[in-house]
């Protein structure tokens, strides 16, 4: 008998293509610094061709989180859609090689090529992401198999998938399967623009469907249309069991019922900020999945985020669990 997955994630299966560059290159290519921009297929191909010394890795926000959880020793599965093309096969093989099950094989029949994000990293560690939402954005309920959710512990959803109707249906199916299997379901809010596009859907999910929500201060302010973070967090905490908010270099806030903790963050200059939020979620969810206190969950998230911004790339390169042990968290 196979063991049930401790964490299942659903999101965009995107190949991250990273290259180091400078501000003048961004200006020349018309790339807005420090944000994620969606691009069409033709611009994606042009930017891909313009990258030098490319580093490719399986990516996507929730996929990065699942990879971090797998590195920490949890049994994880990531549900995403890729085409049966070179990048799609690279993605599926890469996830499995890193210890995260990828239940849906590359599909030969889909029209759009596998999703990819061209990420340009400047010397200050800022990343400018240019994402082509190919096959991954077309994930739908047919891609969600109930068997994956047998006795699942946690389900983690990616807000970006709400940009298409089938993605919403996939979320709802997955949340239903997870609850039936006795698991908890949560979401990453993804980015403020994503929240703006889907505010009413996200508010309904947080209130009615989900056990936990992870986001940053800008995303929570966008969710409840206020410039006061405490007001936004209070609204979220009134309807959702667990609310977690990152604030760049300021302390992380986590609220569960009457319990509120603040976890300090040591400010460092990042080598590459790609994946900081994703790995914070990995550390935090590892703590949640293993029954740690709220403060310990937050400290684990901070340690995991600090590890990933200390090097190039969006996934851990050192033993994060050993860092937990060194900090007496395990």
C-alpha positions in Angstrom: 0.0 0.0 0.0 1.3 3.4 -0.9 1.5 6.0 1.9 -0.8 9.0 1.6 0.7 12.4 0.6 1.3 14.7 3.5 1.0 17.8 1.3 -0.6 18.2 -2.2 -0.1 21.4 -4.2 -1.9 22.7 -7.2 -0.6 25.4 -9.4 1.0 26.5 -12.7 3.7 24.1 -13.8 6.2 26.6 -15.1 9.8 26.1 -16.2 11.9 28.9 -14.6 14.6 30.2 -16.9 17.0 32.4 -15.0 19.8 34.7 -16.1 21.9 37.3 -14.5 21.7 40.8 -16.1 21.9 44.5 -15.3 19.5 47.4 -15.3 20.5 48.7 -18.7 19.5 45.3 -20.3 16.0 45.6 -18.6 15.6 49.1 -19.9 16.7 48.1 -23.4 14.2 45.2 -23.5 11.4 47.2 -21.9 11.2 44.9 -18.9 9.7 46.5 -15.7 12.0 45.8 -12.8 11.0 43.7 -9.8 7.6 42.5 -10.9 6.0 39.6 -12.7 4.6 40.4 -16.2 2.6 38.1 -18.3 3.9 37.9 -21.9 2.6 36.5 -25.1 4.3 33.5 -26.8 6.2 35.6 -29.4 7.7 37.9 -26.7 8.5 34.8 -24.6 10.5 33.3 -27.4 12.3 36.6 -28.0 13.3 37.0 -24.4 14.3 33.4 -24.1 16.6 33.8 -27.1 18.1 37.0 -25.6 19.2 35.2 -22.3 22.8 34.3 -21.8 24.0 31.5 -19.6 20.5 30.3 -18.9 19.8 28.2 -15.8 16.6 26.1 -16.1 14.6 24.5 -13.3 11.1 23.2 -12.7 9.2 26.2 -11.2 6.0 27.8 -10.4 5.1 29.3 -7.0 3.4 26.3 -5.3 5.7 23.8 -7.1 8.7 25.6 -5.5 7.0 25.3 -2.1 6.3 21.6 -2.6 10.0 21.0 -3.7 11.0 22.7 -0.4 8.7 20.5 1.6 10.0 17.4 -0.2 13.6 18.5 0.6 12.5 18.6 4.3 11.4 15.0 4.1 7.6 15.2 3.6 5.7 13.1 1.0 4.4 15.6 -1.5 2.6 15.6 -4.8 2.2 18.5 -7.2 -0.7 18.7 -9.7 0.0 20.7 -12.8 -0.3 20.5 -16.6 2.6 20.4 -19.0 2.7 19.6 -22.7 4.6 16.5 -24.0 7.4 18.7 -25.4 11.1 19.1 -24.3 10.3 21.6 -21.5 7.3 19.6 -20.3 9.3 16.4 -20.1 12.1 18.3 -18.4 9.6 19.6 -15.8 8.0 16.2 -15.0 11.4 14.4 -14.7 12.8 17.3 -12.6 10.0 17.2 -10.1 10.2 13.5 -9.7 14.0 13.6 -9.4 13.7 16.1 -6.6 11.3 13.8 -4.7 7.9 15.4 -5.5 5.4 13.2 -7.2 4.0 14.6 -10.4 0.9 12.5 -11.0 -0.2 14.0 -14.4 2.1 12.9 -17.2 3.0 15.4 -20.0 0.1 15.6 -22.5 0.7 15.3 -26.2 -2.7 16.6 -27.2 -2.7 20.1 -25.7 -2.2 23.1 -28.0 -0.1 25.5 -26.0 3.5 24.7 -25.2 4.7 24.2 -21.6 4.6 27.3 -19.5 7.9 29.1 -18.9 9.0 32.2 -17.0 12.1 34.2 -18.1 13.6 35.6 -14.8 16.2 38.3 -15.1 18.2 38.8 -11.8 20.0 42.1 -11.3 23.1 42.6 -9.0 20.8 43.9 -6.2 19.0 40.5 -6.1 15.8 41.8 -7.6 14.1 39.5 -10.0 12.0 40.6 -13.0 9.8 37.8 -14.2 8.3 37.5 -17.7 5.9 34.6 -17.7 4.3 32.9 -20.6 1.2 31.1 -19.3 1.1 28.2 -21.7 -0.3 24.7 -21.0 -0.1 25.1 -17.2 -2.7 27.8 -17.1 -5.3 25.5 -18.7 -5.4 23.1 -15.8 -8.9 22.0 -15.0 -11.0 19.6 -12.9 -10.1 16.7 -15.2 -6.5 17.0 -14.1 -7.5 16.5 -10.4 -7.7 12.9 -9.4 -9.5 12.0 -6.2 -7.0 9.2 -5.5 -4.2 11.7 -4.9 -6.1 13.1 -2.0 -6.6 9.9 0.0 -5.8 10.8 3.6 -4.0 14.0 2.5 -2.8 16.2 5.3 -2.6 19.7 3.6 -3.7 21.0 0.3 -2.0 24.2 -1.0 -3.5 26.2 -3.8 -2.0 28.9 -6.1 -4.0 32.1 -6.6 -2.6 32.6 -10.1 -4.7 29.7 -11.4 -7.9 31.6 -10.8 -7.2 33.6 -14.0 -9.2 30.9 -15.9 -12.5 29.3 -15.2 -11.2 25.7 -15.4 -8.6 26.5 -12.7 -11.4 27.7 -10.4 -13.2 24.4 -11.0 -10.0 22.5 -10.3 -9.6 24.3 -7.0 -13.1 23.5 -5.9 -12.8 19.8 -6.8 -9.4 19.6 -5.0 -10.7 21.3 -1.8 -13.7 19.0 -1.7 -11.5 15.9 -2.1 -9.1 17.2 0.6 -11.9 17.8 3.1 -13.4 14.4 2.4 -9.9 12.9 3.1 -9.7 14.7 6.4 -7.2 17.3 5.2 -6.9 21.1 5.5 -6.9 23.4 2.5 -5.2 26.7 2.1 -4.0 29.2 -0.5 -1.2 31.5 -1.4 -2.6 34.9 -2.5 0.2 35.0 -5.2 0.4 38.8 -5.8 -1.6 42.0 -5.3 -2.7 42.2 -9.0 -3.9 38.6 -8.8 -5.9 39.6 -5.7 -7.4 42.6 -7.5 -8.5 40.5 -10.4 -10.2 37.9 -8.1 -11.1 39.7 -4.9 -14.6 38.4 -4.5 -13.6 34.8 -5.3 -10.7 35.0 -2.8 -12.8 36.6 -0.1 -15.3 33.8 -0.5 -12.6 31.1 -0.5 -11.0 32.5 2.6 -14.3 32.7 4.4 -16.0 29.5 3.3 -13.6 26.9 1.8 -10.1 27.3 3.3 -8.5 26.6 6.7 -5.4 28.8 6.1 -4.2 31.6 3.9 -0.6 32.8 3.3 0.2 36.2 1.8 2.2 39.3 2.1 1.1 42.7 3.4 0.3 44.1 0.0 -1.9 41.1 -0.9 -3.9 41.4 2.3 -4.4 45.1 1.8 -5.6 44.4 -1.7 -7.9 41.6 -0.5 -9.8 43.9 1.8 -9.2 47.2 0.0 -7.6 49.0 2.9 -4.2 50.6 3.5 -4.3 49.5 7.2 -2.7 46.1 7.5 -4.1 45.4 11.0 -7.6 46.0 9.6 -7.1 43.6 6.7 -5.6 40.9 8.9 -8.5 41.3 11.4 -11.0 40.8 8.6 -9.2 37.7 7.4 -8.8 36.2 10.9 -12.5 36.7 11.6 -13.5 34.3 8.9 -10.4 32.0 8.5 -8.8 29.7 11.1 -5.2 30.6 10.3 -3.9 33.8 8.7 -0.2 34.3 7.9 1.4 37.5 6.6 4.9 38.2 5.5 6.2 41.8 5.5 9.6 41.8 3.7 12.2 42.6 6.4 9.6 43.3 9.1 8.3 40.5 11.5 6.0 37.9 10.2 2.5 37.9 11.7 0.5 34.7 12.2 -3.0 34.7 13.7 -5.0 31.6 14.8 -8.1 32.4 16.8 -7.1 34.4 19.9 -3.4 33.6 19.3 -1.2 36.1 17.5 2.5 35.8 17.1 5.2 38.0 15.5 8.3 36.3 14.3 11.3 38.6 13.7 13.2 38.6 10.4 16.9 39.3 10.1 17.4 41.8 7.2 20.0 40.7 4.6 20.8 41.8 1.1 19.5 39.0 -1.1 21.6 37.4 -3.8 18.4 36.5 -5.6 15.0 37.1 -4.1 13.3 34.5 -6.4 11.3 32.1 -4.4 11.5 33.8 -1.0 7.8 33.7 -0.4 7.6 30.2 -1.8 10.2 28.8 0.6 8.7 30.8 3.5 5.5 28.8 2.8 7.5 25.6 2.7 9.0 26.2 6.1 5.8 27.3 7.6 3.8 24.4 6.2 6.4 21.9 7.3 5.8 23.2 10.8 2.1 23.0 10.4 2.2 19.5 8.9 4.4 18.2 11.8 2.3 19.8 14.6 4.7 22.6 15.7 3.6 25.7 17.6 2.6 28.8 15.6 5.8 30.6 16.5 7.9 27.6 15.5 6.1 27.4 12.2 6.9 31.1 11.6 10.6 30.7 12.5 10.9 27.7 10.2 9.4 29.8 7.4 11.8 32.7 8.0 14.8 30.3 8.1 13.7 28.6 4.8 13.2 32.0 3.1 16.6 33.2 4.3 18.3 30.2 2.8 16.8 30.6 -0.6 17.7 34.3 -1.0 21.3 33.6 -0.1 22.0 32.0 -3.5 20.9 32.0 -7.2 17.7 30.1 -7.9 14.3 29.5 -6.3 14.8 26.2 -4.4 16.9 25.2 -1.4 20.6 24.3 -2.0 21.6 23.5 1.6 20.0 21.3 4.3 17.2 23.5 5.7 16.2 20.8 8.1 19.7 20.9 9.6 19.2 24.6 10.1 16.0 23.9 12.0 17.9 21.5 14.2 20.7 24.0 14.8 18.1 26.5 15.9 16.5 24.0 18.4 13.3 23.9 16.4 13.4 20.1 16.0 
